């Protein structure tokens, strides 16, 4: 089996978990591992079959959240059934869309940067 799973770093994992659940409908699939200092060392989230893992920042391990003064080095591309509904939930949290929702050759698309600095593409493929 071959699989690629993003491992996100955020400045506040507890807030990020709540946001991803509320805005994207994520489910916690692996409860947060809380370190002795109170930071989240690991957790896992999923939306359908798409999943990612996440932690708080750890300078000692060279793990840092995105720098908001720079553009995104990596974007997350999430294929879903209803871009408009998902975009509406994201906007309801106070997060602006960078693009869309709109039609594109690949289907319906919307793009946003979440409150933790990660750039997301929401894609609803065109039905053939």
Z-matrix of the N, CA and C atoms (Angstrom, degrees):
N
C 1 1.441
C 2 1.528 1 109.03
N 3 1.313 2 116.32 1 140.97
C 4 1.457 3 122.47 2 175.16
C 5 1.513 4 107.70 3 -123.00
N 6 1.323 5 115.76 4 133.38
C 7 1.455 6 120.16 5 -177.17
C 8 1.521 7 108.40 6 -151.84
N 9 1.324 8 116.27 7 144.05
C 10 1.453 9 122.10 8 175.67
C 11 1.523 10 107.80 9 -120.98
N 12 1.324 11 116.93 10 122.12
C 13 1.457 12 121.68 11 -178.00
C 14 1.522 13 108.86 12 -122.31
N 15 1.337 14 117.99 13 120.12
C 16 1.465 15 119.22 14 177.68
C 17 1.525 16 110.95 15 -64.71
N 18 1.326 17 115.74 16 142.24
C 19 1.464 18 122.21 17 174.79
C 20 1.515 19 106.45 18 -118.61
N 21 1.333 20 116.97 19 102.02
C 22 1.453 21 122.02 20 -175.71
C 23 1.519 22 111.28 21 -88.25
N 24 1.316 23 115.34 22 146.18
C 25 1.449 24 121.91 23 171.47
C 26 1.517 25 107.32 24 -114.96
N 27 1.310 26 116.43 25 135.84
C 28 1.462 27 122.16 26 179.73
C 29 1.528 28 108.82 27 -133.86
N 30 1.319 29 115.54 28 159.67
C 31 1.464 30 120.16 29 179.70
C 32 1.526 31 112.08 30 -76.16
N 33 1.345 32 117.88 31 -22.11
C 34 1.466 33 122.01 32 -179.05
C 35 1.525 34 108.50 33 -145.29
N 36 1.324 35 116.12 34 90.18
C 37 1.464 36 120.74 35 -174.86
C 38 1.526 37 112.64 36 -63.45
N 39 1.315 38 118.08 37 -36.67
C 40 1.467 39 119.29 38 -179.84
C 41 1.534 40 110.37 39 -62.84
N 42 1.332 41 116.51 40 -44.65
C 43 1.470 42 120.21 41 177.84
C 44 1.524 43 110.35 42 -65.54
N 45 1.318 44 117.37 43 -38.78
C 46 1.466 45 121.00 44 -179.85
C 47 1.528 46 110.82 45 -64.32
N 48 1.309 47 117.15 46 -42.71
C 49 1.465 48 120.13 47 178.54
C 50 1.524 49 109.60 48 -58.18
N 51 1.324 50 116.45 49 -49.17
C 52 1.471 51 120.14 50 179.71
C 53 1.526 52 111.11 51 -59.64
N 54 1.342 53 117.21 52 -42.02
C 55 1.455 54 120.97 53 -178.22
C 56 1.529 55 111.11 54 -66.25
N 57 1.334 56 117.98 55 -46.79
C 58 1.467 57 120.76 56 -178.98
C 59 1.528 58 111.44 57 -63.67
N 60 1.317 59 117.37 58 -35.00
C 61 1.471 60 120.52 59 176.89
C 62 1.525 61 109.60 60 -67.00
N 63 1.333 62 117.06 61 -48.31
C 64 1.469 63 120.85 62 -176.89
C 65 1.524 64 112.61 63 -71.05
N 66 1.317 65 117.68 64 -45.34
C 67 1.465 66 121.03 65 -172.68
C 68 1.516 67 113.59 66 -83.75
N 69 1.316 68 117.29 67 -37.32
C 70 1.468 69 119.87 68 -175.15
C 71 1.526 70 113.51 69 -110.76
N 72 1.314 71 116.93 70 -4.85
C 73 1.463 72 118.86 71 -178.65
C 74 1.514 73 112.97 72 74.95
N 75 1.333 74 116.97 73 23.70
C 76 1.467 75 120.60 74 -179.71
C 77 1.527 76 110.76 75 -66.53
N 78 1.311 77 115.00 76 155.15
C 79 1.457 78 122.56 77 173.86
C 80 1.512 79 108.41 78 -117.52
N 81 1.313 80 116.74 79 142.28
C 82 1.468 81 120.79 80 175.30
C 83 1.523 82 106.99 81 -79.97
N 84 1.321 83 117.00 82 117.95
C 85 1.465 84 120.77 83 -178.45
C 86 1.521 85 112.34 84 -103.89
N 87 1.331 86 116.75 85 -13.77
C 88 1.470 87 122.10 86 174.60
C 89 1.516 88 105.67 87 -143.87
N 90 1.311 89 116.54 88 112.32
C 91 1.468 90 121.68 89 -175.84
C 92 1.527 91 110.79 90 -56.19
N 93 1.330 92 116.65 91 145.80
C 94 1.465 93 120.24 92 -178.53
C 95 1.530 94 112.87 93 -56.99
N 96 1.328 95 114.16 94 134.95
C 97 1.456 96 121.59 95 171.19
C 98 1.522 97 105.66 96 -90.70
N 99 1.327 98 116.87 97 116.02
C 100 1.454 99 121.17 98 -177.10
C 101 1.523 100 108.72 99 -98.59
N 102 1.322 101 115.02 100 126.76
C 103 1.460 102 121.77 101 -178.73
C 104 1.530 103 109.94 102 -77.87
N 105 1.327 104 116.61 103 167.63
C 106 1.464 105 121.44 104 -179.44
C 107 1.522 106 112.60 105 -57.11
N 108 1.341 107 116.86 106 -30.21
C 109 1.471 108 119.98 107 -178.88
C 110 1.530 109 112.65 108 -87.72
N 111 1.337 110 117.17 109 4.55
C 112 1.454 111 121.54 110 176.85
C 113 1.517 112 115.41 111 94.26
N 114 1.320 113 117.61 112 -11.56
C 115 1.466 114 119.28 113 179.10
C 116 1.522 115 110.76 114 -76.45
N 117 1.336 116 114.97 115 153.36
C 118 1.466 117 120.85 116 175.45
C 119 1.526 118 107.30 117 -81.51
N 120 1.311 119 115.49 118 119.71
C 121 1.462 120 121.01 119 -179.82
C 122 1.511 121 113.06 120 -89.24
N 123 1.343 122 116.22 121 -21.70
C 124 1.462 123 119.88 122 -178.31
C 125 1.521 124 108.78 123 -171.82
N 126 1.314 125 116.18 124 140.49
C 127 1.464 126 122.63 125 169.06
C 128 1.520 127 106.75 126 -156.68
N 129 1.304 128 116.46 127 163.90
C 130 1.462 129 121.17 128 179.32
C 131 1.512 130 109.72 129 -131.61
N 132 1.342 131 115.14 130 138.14
C 133 1.460 132 123.11 131 -179.59
C 134 1.520 133 109.04 132 -128.64
N 135 1.322 134 116.10 133 156.66
C 136 1.466 135 120.54 134 178.82
C 137 1.516 136 110.69 135 -148.41
N 138 1.318 137 113.96 136 150.74
C 139 1.460 138 123.34 137 169.29
C 140 1.521 139 104.42 138 -128.08
N 141 1.323 140 116.18 139 104.64
C 142 1.464 141 118.98 140 -173.32
C 143 1.523 142 109.11 141 62.50
N 144 1.327 143 116.47 142 -128.05
C 145 1.460 144 121.57 143 179.50
C 146 1.525 145 113.12 144 -86.31
N 147 1.319 146 116.98 145 -11.52
C 148 1.471 147 121.05 146 -179.95
C 149 1.523 148 109.04 147 -81.69
N 150 1.317 149 116.45 148 131.60
C 151 1.455 150 118.85 149 -179.30
C 152 1.512 151 110.74 150 -138.52
N 153 1.315 152 114.72 151 159.96
C 154 1.454 153 121.01 152 174.39
C 155 1.518 154 108.49 153 -150.67
N 156 1.319 155 115.19 154 160.15
C 157 1.455 156 121.71 155 176.86
C 158 1.523 157 107.66 156 -114.31
N 159 1.324 158 116.41 157 161.56
C 160 1.459 159 118.84 158 -171.58
C 161 1.520 160 110.11 159 -155.79
N 162 1.341 161 115.26 160 154.15
C 163 1.465 162 120.96 161 173.79
C 164 1.519 163 109.48 162 -150.22
N 165 1.323 164 114.57 163 168.82
C 166 1.453 165 121.37 164 168.88
C 167 1.527 166 108.07 165 -74.37
N 168 1.327 167 116.48 166 173.85
C 169 1.459 168 121.95 167 177.21
C 170 1.534 169 110.29 168 -69.97
N 171 1.328 170 115.50 169 145.27
C 172 1.460 171 122.33 170 175.75
C 173 1.520 172 108.00 171 -141.06
N 174 1.334 173 116.29 172 95.48
C 175 1.465 174 120.68 173 179.54
C 176 1.519 175 111.53 174 -55.72
N 177 1.329 176 116.66 175 -38.92
C 178 1.470 177 120.97 176 -176.80
C 179 1.526 178 112.22 177 -62.92
N 180 1.332 179 116.95 178 -23.50
C 181 1.469 180 120.78 179 179.51
C 182 1.529 181 111.36 180 -105.45
N 183 1.336 182 117.31 181 3.37
C 184 1.460 183 119.88 182 -179.35
C 185 1.520 184 112.62 183 71.65
N 186 1.332 185 117.59 184 28.94
C 187 1.460 186 122.29 185 -177.92
C 188 1.528 187 108.22 186 -109.46
N 189 1.335 188 116.38 187 118.33
C 190 1.462 189 120.88 188 -177.18
C 191 1.522 190 110.52 189 -134.73
N 192 1.316 191 114.89 190 150.63
C 193 1.464 192 121.54 191 175.78
C 194 1.525 193 109.04 192 -70.31
N 195 1.333 194 118.15 193 161.11
C 196 1.462 195 120.75 194 178.15
C 197 1.535 196 111.50 195 -58.16
N 198 1.313 197 115.52 196 146.90
C 199 1.458 198 122.29 197 176.60
C 200 1.525 199 107.50 198 -84.50
N 201 1.345 200 118.58 199 115.14
C 202 1.465 201 120.10 200 -176.24
C 203 1.528 202 114.21 201 -67.08
N 204 1.316 203 118.04 202 -11.82
C 205 1.467 204 120.53 203 178.73
C 206 1.521 205 112.39 204 -85.82
N 207 1.321 206 117.21 205 -4.10
C 208 1.467 207 121.71 206 -179.75
C 209 1.519 208 109.46 207 -119.65
N 210 1.311 209 116.19 208 162.02
C 211 1.463 210 120.62 209 174.78
C 212 1.520 211 110.49 210 -72.79
N 213 1.316 212 115.13 211 167.49
C 214 1.465 213 120.81 212 -179.13
C 215 1.519 214 110.99 213 -73.46
N 216 1.309 215 116.80 214 131.51
C 217 1.463 216 121.77 215 175.51
C 218 1.524 217 110.79 216 -80.91
N 219 1.320 218 116.18 217 -27.60
C 220 1.462 219 122.52 218 -178.13
C 221 1.529 220 107.97 219 -137.11
N 222 1.320 221 116.86 220 141.50
C 223 1.463 222 121.71 221 173.70
C 224 1.515 223 108.75 222 -116.55
N 225 1.306 224 116.03 223 146.16
C 226 1.456 225 122.00 224 177.00
C 227 1.523 226 107.86 225 -98.38
N 228 1.321 227 117.42 226 130.54
C 229 1.467 228 123.93 227 -174.72
C 230 1.514 229 107.35 228 -114.03
N 231 1.322 230 116.58 229 106.83
C 232 1.452 231 122.34 230 -175.03
C 233 1.522 232 110.27 231 -109.73
N 234 1.313 233 117.09 232 118.13
C 235 1.456 234 122.71 233 177.34
C 236 1.525 235 108.25 234 -89.62
N 237 1.338 236 114.83 235 124.37
C 238 1.464 237 120.93 236 -176.89
C 239 1.520 238 109.85 237 -136.58
N 240 1.329 239 116.59 238 172.31
C 241 1.464 240 121.32 239 -177.58
C 242 1.519 241 114.03 240 -85.62
N 243 1.342 242 118.53 241 -25.04
C 244 1.458 243 120.52 242 -174.72
C 245 1.527 244 110.50 243 -142.66
N 246 1.326 245 116.14 244 90.41
C 247 1.463 246 121.66 245 -179.13
C 248 1.522 247 111.55 246 -61.60
N 249 1.316 248 117.40 247 -41.68
C 250 1.459 249 120.12 248 -177.31
C 251 1.527 250 112.15 249 -61.32
N 252 1.315 251 117.41 250 -43.50
C 253 1.466 252 121.04 251 179.57
C 254 1.526 253 110.45 252 -66.34
N 255 1.318 254 117.14 253 -43.33
C 256 1.461 255 120.35 254 179.62
C 257 1.526 256 110.82 255 -65.08
N 258 1.325 257 117.20 256 -42.89
C 259 1.466 258 120.79 257 178.76
C 260 1.527 259 110.37 258 -62.32
N 261 1.313 260 117.77 259 -38.67
C 262 1.465 261 121.22 260 178.64
C 263 1.525 262 111.05 261 -63.42
N 264 1.346 263 117.48 262 -39.74
C 265 1.466 264 120.49 263 177.67
C 266 1.529 265 110.69 264 -65.14
N 267 1.335 266 116.59 265 -41.17
C 268 1.464 267 121.05 266 178.58
C 269 1.525 268 110.08 267 -62.54
N 270 1.321 269 117.13 268 -48.34
C 271 1.469 270 121.86 269 -179.56
C 272 1.530 271 110.64 270 -62.23
N 273 1.320 272 117.08 271 -34.71
C 274 1.465 273 120.97 272 179.56
C 275 1.528 274 112.34 273 -63.58
N 276 1.325 275 117.35 274 -19.96
C 277 1.471 276 120.88 275 177.63
C 278 1.527 277 111.32 276 -85.24
N 279 1.345 278 117.18 277 -3.65
C 280 1.457 279 120.66 278 -178.18
C 281 1.518 280 113.32 279 96.32
N 282 1.308 281 117.06 280 6.16
C 283 1.462 282 122.63 281 179.20
C 284 1.519 283 109.29 282 -92.17
N 285 1.320 284 116.69 283 131.48
C 286 1.468 285 121.36 284 -178.82
C 287 1.521 286 111.17 285 -87.82
N 288 1.316 287 115.52 286 148.86
C 289 1.457 288 121.16 287 172.12
C 290 1.533 289 108.56 288 -80.09
N 291 1.317 290 116.78 289 135.08
C 292 1.460 291 121.64 290 172.74
C 293 1.524 292 110.09 291 -79.54
N 294 1.328 293 114.26 292 -26.24
C 295 1.470 294 121.66 293 -177.89
C 296 1.522 295 108.74 294 -157.83
N 297 1.311 296 115.70 295 138.31
C 298 1.451 297 121.70 296 172.33
C 299 1.513 298 113.86 297 75.48
N 300 1.339 299 113.36 298 -166.00
C 301 1.456 300 127.88 299 5.80
C 302 1.527 301 111.59 300 -65.71
N 303 1.321 302 113.91 301 142.16
C 304 1.460 303 120.66 302 -178.71
C 305 1.513 304 109.69 303 -155.46
N 306 1.337 305 114.51 304 161.68
C 307 1.460 306 119.92 305 176.11
C 308 1.514 307 109.31 306 -82.97
N 309 1.327 308 115.43 307 142.86
C 310 1.464 309 122.32 308 176.83
C 311 1.523 310 107.45 309 -141.46
N 312 1.328 311 117.83 310 170.40
C 313 1.470 312 118.83 311 178.64
C 314 1.532 313 113.29 312 -58.36
N 315 1.329 314 117.05 313 -27.04
C 316 1.470 315 120.63 314 -179.39
C 317 1.513 316 112.72 315 -86.58
N 318 1.333 317 117.66 316 -7.85
C 319 1.457 318 121.42 317 -177.96
C 320 1.518 319 110.43 318 130.99
N 321 1.296 320 116.77 319 -158.16
C 322 1.463 321 121.78 320 178.54
C 323 1.528 322 107.62 321 -85.27
N 324 1.323 323 117.61 322 134.23
C 325 1.461 324 120.89 323 -173.52
C 326 1.526 325 111.05 324 -138.66
N 327 1.325 326 115.77 325 149.08
C 328 1.457 327 123.73 326 171.48
C 329 1.529 328 107.09 327 -144.62
N 330 1.328 329 116.22 328 147.00
C 331 1.467 330 121.30 329 -177.45
C 332 1.521 331 108.59 330 -132.23
N 333 1.316 332 116.44 331 137.67
C 334 1.459 333 121.53 332 176.36
C 335 1.521 334 109.78 333 -151.37
N 336 1.319 335 115.39 334 161.17
C 337 1.459 336 122.20 335 170.93
C 338 1.523 337 106.03 336 -108.35
N 339 1.320 338 116.35 337 123.58
C 340 1.464 339 119.74 338 -177.24
C 341 1.534 340 110.43 339 -72.42
N 342 1.315 341 117.99 340 168.15
C 343 1.465 342 120.71 341 -177.27
C 344 1.536 343 114.12 342 -62.77
N 345 1.321 344 117.51 343 -7.72
C 346 1.455 345 122.05 344 -176.88
C 347 1.527 346 112.15 345 -106.99
N 348 1.361 347 115.57 346 6.20
C 349 1.462 348 121.23 347 173.58
C 350 1.506 349 116.08 348 94.54
N 351 1.322 350 118.41 349 4.23
C 352 1.465 351 120.99 350 -179.10
C 353 1.532 352 110.14 351 -95.83
N 354 1.331 353 116.14 352 134.66
C 355 1.467 354 123.23 353 -178.32
C 356 1.528 355 109.33 354 -92.13
N 357 1.331 356 116.05 355 130.09
C 358 1.458 357 123.17 356 -177.67
C 359 1.520 358 111.01 357 -120.93
N 360 1.314 359 116.71 358 137.91
C 361 1.458 360 124.37 359 166.88
C 362 1.523 361 106.21 360 -106.20
N 363 1.301 362 117.81 361 125.04
C 364 1.455 363 121.94 362 170.61
C 365 1.515 364 106.73 363 -100.37
N 366 1.304 365 118.05 364 126.70
C 367 1.461 366 121.51 365 -176.60
C 368 1.526 367 110.49 366 -129.38
N 369 1.322 368 114.06 367 131.31
C 370 1.469 369 122.18 368 173.91
C 371 1.520 370 105.85 369 -117.26
N 372 1.340 371 117.37 370 102.74
C 373 1.453 372 119.64 371 -176.11
C 374 1.523 373 113.39 372 -58.08
N 375 1.337 374 115.54 373 147.38
C 376 1.449 375 121.48 374 175.70
C 377 1.520 376 108.43 375 -69.62
N 378 1.340 377 115.19 376 133.48
C 379 1.462 378 118.62 377 177.24
C 380 1.509 379 109.30 378 -78.27
N 381 1.317 380 116.99 379 138.61
C 382 1.462 381 121.65 380 -179.67
C 383 1.507 382 110.69 381 -91.56
